[in-house]
Amino acid sequence: MSYARIKGTGSYLPARVLSNQELERIVDTSDRWIRERTGIRERHIAADGETCGDMATVAAQRALDAAGLAASDIDLIIVATATPDQVFPSTACLIQQRLGAGPGAIAFDISAACSGFIFGLDLASRYIGSGGARRAIVVGAETLSRVLDWTDRSTCVLFGDGAGAVVIEASQTPGIVSTHLHSDGGQEPLLNVPWGISQGYPALDASNGTIKMRGNEVFKVAVRTLGAVVDETLEANDLQRTDIDWLVPHQANIRIIAATARKLAMPMDQVVVTVDRHGNTSAASIPLALDTAVRDGRIQADDTLLLEAFGAGFTWGTALVRY
């Protein structure tokens, strides 16, 4: 058995920036309303023809560059996404080819919505811990703008596109210290896109092919479950709240982020916040935030990080990381 440790981070955001002021001209909303309830000022939107795989490839390459590794050094690629390029092959297989990773590398996608990156990190660390892989890329990437109803002001103001990635490798010292994952399919009606391939194309129309969310109910469940899994993580590792240097949360809503920070008695200047500039990028949001804080120098070697996420499913979880 060996440990898994983050070696490099990378991210990518589309060039197109959609501000709250522009949304005011699209739907009945206001910059003030959006900022007060979500903390979002702007979000990035994928260009026509720009796919999840395109963004994931750039983020992964940047993570490889940061790690000082080549794609041929990687033997596992996991892509967390709810918006893959194709039904099959997986987006992970597509970026394996684009990166030039070896043809023998394991590559697959996972779907756990906004918690997808945490789930992917858990899987990759277990592969490495068991000796099934030595080096892995875990990517969170989404083009959520493609599943938005731009007439629904309760959802279209929240989401954006982007990708984030980490390279992790085997280590003699703990890096990904522990992960704590949960799911509850009974909450599916509160947040979903109620259409899938197996339903057939006649069932796909504007009424069911886009994100549906009961925002107030999702908020209440998210705050409660994230508070509980934070406690679970601290207790499992015999840690105090003050042992956490940085909270790197899923960037869904500033009020949910602030509630988790209060649970940790952590000042907001120890919380990595990018929701104001990126919106909710689902599986991409944690690696995007992580890469931002690593590259601007806030997160340093040996810092203790708590990554946490909550998403459709419902799915939720944490990763305790020694960077």
DRENLUM-539100 format. One record per residue (C-alpha): residue number from 1; y, z, x. Coordinates in steps of 0.25 Angstrom, whole numbers. Each point is the difference from the previous one (the first is absolute). Layout:
@guti NUM py Y pz Z px X
...
% end
This chain:
@guti 1 py 0 pz 0 px 0
@guti 2 py 14 pz -3 px 5
@guti 3 py 14 pz 2 px -7
@guti 4 py 10 pz -11 px -4
@guti 5 py 14 pz -1 px 4
@guti 6 py 12 pz -9 px -3
@guti 7 py 3 pz -9 px 11
@guti 8 py 11 pz -9 px -5
@guti 9 py 8 pz -3 px -13
@guti 10 py 6 pz -12 px -6
@guti 11 py 7 pz -5 px -13
@guti 12 py 6 pz -12 px -6
@guti 13 py 10 pz -2 px -12
@guti 14 py 4 pz -13 px -6
@guti 15 py 14 pz -6 px 3
@guti 16 py 4 pz 0 px -15
@guti 17 py 7 pz 13 px -4
@guti 18 py 2 pz 3 px -15
@guti 19 py 11 pz 10 px -2
@guti 20 py 2 pz 9 px -12
@guti 21 py 13 pz -7 px -3
@guti 22 py -8 pz -13 px -1
@guti 23 py -10 pz 6 px -9
@guti 24 py 12 pz 4 px -9
@guti 25 py 1 pz -15 px -3
@guti 26 py -15 pz -2 px -3
@guti 27 py -3 pz 12 px -9
@guti 28 py 7 pz 11 px -8
@guti 29 py 2 pz 10 px 11
@guti 30 py 10 pz 5 px 10
@guti 31 py 0 pz 4 px 15
@guti 32 py 4 pz 14 px -4
@guti 33 py -12 pz 2 px -10
@guti 34 py -10 pz -6 px 11
@guti 35 py 6 pz 9 px 11
@guti 36 py 0 pz 13 px -8
@guti 37 py -14 pz -2 px -5
@guti 38 py -7 pz -6 px 11
@guti 39 py 8 pz 0 px 13
@guti 40 py -1 pz -15 px 2
@guti 41 py 12 pz -8 px 4
@guti 42 py -8 pz -13 px 3
@guti 43 py -13 pz -6 px 2
@guti 44 py -6 pz -13 px 8
@guti 45 py -6 pz -11 px -8
@guti 46 py -10 pz -10 px 6
@guti 47 py 5 pz -14 px 1
@guti 48 py -7 pz -12 px -8
@guti 49 py -13 pz -2 px 7
@guti 50 py 0 pz 12 px 8
@guti 51 py -12 pz 8 px -2
@guti 52 py -6 pz 14 px 2
@guti 53 py -8 pz -6 px 12
@guti 54 py 12 pz -6 px 6
@guti 55 py 7 pz 14 px 0
@guti 56 py -13 pz 7 px 4
@guti 57 py -2 pz -9 px 12
@guti 58 py 14 pz 3 px 6
@guti 59 py -1 pz 15 px -2
@guti 60 py -14 pz 0 px 6
@guti 61 py 5 pz -8 px 12
@guti 62 py 12 pz 9 px 2
@guti 63 py -10 pz 12 px 0
@guti 64 py -8 pz -7 px 10
@guti 65 py 12 pz -2 px 9
@guti 66 py 4 pz 14 px -1
@guti 67 py -14 pz 5 px 4
@guti 68 py 0 pz -10 px 12
@guti 69 py -13 pz -6 px -6
@guti 70 py -5 pz -14 px -3
@guti 71 py -6 pz -4 px -13
@guti 72 py -13 pz -3 px 7
@guti 73 py -1 pz 15 px 3
@guti 74 py -1 pz 4 px -15
@guti 75 py -14 pz 1 px -7
@guti 76 py 5 pz 5 px -13
@guti 77 py 11 pz -5 px -10
@guti 78 py 3 pz 7 px -13
@guti 79 py 10 pz -5 px -9
@guti 80 py 5 pz 8 px -12
@guti 81 py 6 pz -8 px -11
@guti 82 py 1 pz -2 px -15
@guti 83 py 6 pz -14 px 2
@guti 84 py -10 pz -8 px 9
@guti 85 py 2 pz -14 px 4
@guti 86 py -13 pz -5 px -6
@guti 87 py -11 pz 5 px -9
@guti 88 py -9 pz -3 px 12
@guti 89 py -1 pz 1 px 12
@guti 90 py 7 pz 13 px 2
@guti 91 py 14 pz 0 px 6
@guti 92 py -5 pz 8 px 12
@guti 93 py -9 pz -12 px 3
@guti 94 py 12 pz -9 px -1
@guti 95 py 8 pz 8 px 10
@guti 96 py -12 pz 2 px 9
@guti 97 py 0 pz -15 px 2
@guti 98 py 16 pz -1 px 1
@guti 99 py 0 pz 11 px 10
@guti 100 py -11 pz -6 px 8
@guti 101 py -9 pz 12 px -1
@guti 102 py -14 pz -2 px 4
@guti 103 py -10 pz -6 px -10
@guti 104 py -9 pz 12 px 1
@guti 105 py 11 pz 10 px -5
@guti 106 py -2 pz 7 px -13
@guti 107 py 11 pz -4 px -10
@guti 108 py 2 pz 4 px -15
@guti 109 py 10 pz 4 px -10
@guti 110 py 1 pz 12 px -9
@guti 111 py 7 pz 3 px -13
@guti 112 py 6 pz 14 px -2
@guti 113 py 14 pz -4 px -4
@guti 114 py 11 pz 8 px 6
@guti 115 py -11 pz 9 px 7
@guti 116 py -7 pz -12 px 6
@guti 117 py 6 pz 3 px 14
@guti 118 py -5 pz 14 px 0
@guti 119 py -14 pz -4 px -5
@guti 120 py 0 pz -11 px 11
@guti 121 py 3 pz 10 px 11
@guti 122 py -11 pz 9 px -5
@guti 123 py -10 pz -11 px 1
@guti 124 py 4 pz -5 px 14
@guti 125 py 0 pz 14 px 5
@guti 126 py -14 pz 2 px -5
@guti 127 py -5 pz -13 px 6
@guti 128 py 6 pz 4 px 14
@guti 129 py -5 pz 14 px -2
@guti 130 py -14 pz -5 px -2
@guti 131 py 0 pz -10 px 11
@guti 132 py 1 pz -12 px -9
@guti 133 py 13 pz -5 px 6
@guti 134 py 8 pz 3 px 12
@guti 135 py 14 pz -6 px -5
@guti 136 py 5 pz -3 px -13
@guti 137 py 12 pz -6 px -8
@guti 138 py 3 pz 6 px -13
@guti 139 py 11 pz -8 px -8
@guti 140 py 7 pz 3 px -13
@guti 141 py 6 pz -12 px -6
@guti 142 py 5 pz -4 px -14
@guti 143 py 7 pz -11 px -7
@guti 144 py 3 pz 8 px -13
@guti 145 py 12 pz -9 px -4
@guti 146 py -11 pz -9 px -4
@guti 147 py -5 pz 9 px -11
@guti 148 py 13 pz 5 px -5
@guti 149 py 6 pz -2 px -14
@guti 150 py 14 pz -3 px 4
@guti 151 py 5 pz 3 px -15
@guti 152 py -6 pz 14 px 1
@guti 153 py 11 pz 9 px 6
@guti 154 py -10 pz 12 px 1
@guti 155 py -8 pz -7 px 11
@guti 156 py 7 pz -12 px 6
@guti 157 py 10 pz 9 px 7
@guti 158 py -10 pz 8 px 7
@guti 159 py -9 pz -9 px 8
@guti 160 py 1 pz -9 px 13
@guti 161 py -8 pz -8 px 9
@guti 162 py -4 pz 3 px 15
@guti 163 py -11 pz 4 px 10
@guti 164 py -3 pz 11 px 10
@guti 165 py -11 pz 2 px 10
@guti 166 py -6 pz 9 px 10
@guti 167 py -10 pz -2 px 11
@guti 168 py -9 pz 12 px 2
@guti 169 py -10 pz 2 px 11
@guti 170 py -11 pz 10 px 4
@guti 171 py 5 pz 12 px 7
@guti 172 py -5 pz 13 px 7
@guti 173 py 11 pz 8 px -8
@guti 174 py 3 pz 0 px -15
@guti 175 py 10 pz -9 px -5
@guti 176 py -4 pz -2 px -14
@guti 177 py -3 pz 14 px -2
@guti 178 py -5 pz 0 px -15
@guti 179 py 1 pz -8 px -13
@guti 180 py 0 pz 5 px -14
@guti 181 py -3 pz -11 px -11
@guti 182 py -1 pz 1 px -15
@guti 183 py -1 pz -9 px -12
@guti 184 py 1 pz 1 px -15
@guti 185 py -3 pz -13 px -8
@guti 186 py 3 pz 8 px -13
@guti 187 py 15 pz -2 px 3
@guti 188 py -1 pz -15 px 0
@guti 189 py 8 pz -3 px -12
@guti 190 py 13 pz 7 px 6
@guti 191 py 1 pz -10 px 12
@guti 192 py -7 pz -14 px 0
@guti 193 py 0 pz -15 px 0
@guti 194 py -9 pz -2 px -12
@guti 195 py -6 pz -13 px 4
@guti 196 py -10 pz -4 px 11
@guti 197 py -8 pz -13 px 4
@guti 198 py -13 pz 4 px -8
@guti 199 py 9 pz 0 px -13
@guti 200 py 2 pz -15 px 1
@guti 201 py 13 pz -8 px 1
@guti 202 py 2 pz -1 px -16
@guti 203 py 2 pz 15 px 1
@guti 204 py 11 pz -1 px 10
@guti 205 py 14 pz -1 px -5
@guti 206 py 14 pz 7 px 2
@guti 207 py -4 pz 11 px -9
@guti 208 py -12 pz 5 px 9
@guti 209 py 1 pz -6 px 14
@guti 210 py 11 pz 9 px 4
@guti 211 py 2 pz 15 px 4
@guti 212 py 0 pz 10 px -12
@guti 213 py 4 pz 14 px 3
@guti 214 py 3 pz 13 px -8
@guti 215 py 10 pz 5 px 10
@guti 216 py 2 pz 14 px -5
@guti 217 py -14 pz 3 px -1
@guti 218 py -3 pz -6 px 13
@guti 219 py 11 pz 8 px 6
@guti 220 py -6 pz 13 px -5
@guti 221 py -14 pz -3 px 4
@guti 222 py 4 pz -4 px 14
@guti 223 py 8 pz 12 px 3
@guti 224 py -11 pz 9 px -4
@guti 225 py -11 pz -7 px 7
@guti 226 py 8 pz -2 px 13
@guti 227 py 3 pz 15 px 0
@guti 228 py -15 pz 3 px -1
@guti 229 py -5 pz -9 px 10
@guti 230 py 11 pz 5 px 10
@guti 231 py -5 pz 14 px -2
@guti 232 py -14 pz -5 px 2
@guti 233 py 3 pz -7 px 13
@guti 234 py 7 pz 12 px 6
@guti 235 py -11 pz 10 px -4
@guti 236 py -11 pz -10 px 5
@guti 237 py 7 pz 0 px 14
@guti 238 py 5 pz 15 px 0
@guti 239 py 14 pz -5 px 1
@guti 240 py 13 pz 6 px -4
@guti 241 py 11 pz -9 px -7
@guti 242 py 8 pz 2 px 13
@guti 243 py -10 pz -6 px 8
@guti 244 py 3 pz -14 px -6
@guti 245 py 11 pz -7 px 8
@guti 246 py 1 pz -12 px -9
@guti 247 py -3 pz -4 px -14
@guti 248 py -3 pz -15 px -1
@guti 249 py -1 pz -2 px -15
@guti 250 py -3 pz -12 px -9
@guti 251 py 14 pz -5 px -4
@guti 252 py -1 pz -1 px -15
@guti 253 py 12 pz 9 px -5
@guti 254 py 9 pz 9 px 8
@guti 255 py -2 pz 11 px -11
@guti 256 py -15 pz 0 px 3
@guti 257 py 2 pz 0 px 15
@guti 258 py 10 pz 12 px -1
@guti 259 py -10 pz 7 px -9
@guti 260 py -11 pz -1 px 11
@guti 261 py 10 pz 4 px 11
@guti 262 py 4 pz 13 px -9
@guti 263 py -15 pz 3 px -1
@guti 264 py 0 pz 0 px 16
@guti 265 py 13 pz 8 px 0
@guti 266 py 4 pz -12 px 9
@guti 267 py 15 pz -5 px 2
@guti 268 py 2 pz -14 px -4
@guti 269 py 4 pz -3 px 14
@guti 270 py -15 pz 2 px 4
@guti 271 py -4 pz -10 px -11
@guti 272 py -1 pz -15 px 3
@guti 273 py 7 pz -7 px -11
@guti 274 py 1 pz -16 px -1
@guti 275 py -1 pz -1 px -15
@guti 276 py 15 pz -3 px -1
@guti 277 py -1 pz -12 px 8
@guti 278 py -14 pz -5 px -3
@guti 279 py -3 pz 5 px -14
@guti 280 py -15 pz 3 px -4
@guti 281 py -8 pz -10 px 9
@guti 282 py -13 pz 7 px -5
@guti 283 py -11 pz 0 px 11
@guti 284 py 10 pz -5 px 10
@guti 285 py 10 pz 11 px -2
@guti 286 py -6 pz 11 px 9
@guti 287 py -3 pz -9 px 12
@guti 288 py 14 pz -6 px -1
@guti 289 py 7 pz 14 px 0
@guti 290 py -9 pz 4 px 11
@guti 291 py 4 pz -12 px 9
@guti 292 py 14 pz 2 px -3
@guti 293 py 0 pz 15 px 4
@guti 294 py -8 pz -4 px 13
@guti 295 py 9 pz -11 px 4
@guti 296 py 13 pz 8 px -2
@guti 297 py -5 pz 11 px 8
@guti 298 py -2 pz 11 px -10
@guti 299 py -15 pz 1 px 1
@guti 300 py -4 pz 4 px 14
@guti 301 py -14 pz 1 px 7
@guti 302 py -7 pz 13 px -5
@guti 303 py 8 pz 2 px -12
@guti 304 py -8 pz 4 px -13
@guti 305 py 2 pz -9 px -11
@guti 306 py -4 pz 1 px -15
@guti 307 py -2 pz -13 px -7
@guti 308 py -2 pz 1 px -15
@guti 309 py -1 pz -10 px -11
@guti 310 py -2 pz -1 px -15
@guti 311 py -3 pz -13 px -8
@guti 312 py -7 pz -7 px -11
@guti 313 py -14 pz 3 px -3
@guti 314 py 4 pz 11 px 1
@guti 315 py -2 pz 1 px 15
@guti 316 py 6 pz 10 px 9
@guti 317 py -2 pz 6 px 14
@guti 318 py 6 pz 5 px 13
@guti 319 py -3 pz -2 px 15
@guti 320 py 3 pz 10 px 10
@guti 321 py 4 pz -7 px 13
@guti 322 py 3 pz 4 px 14
@guti 323 py 8 pz -11 px 5
% end
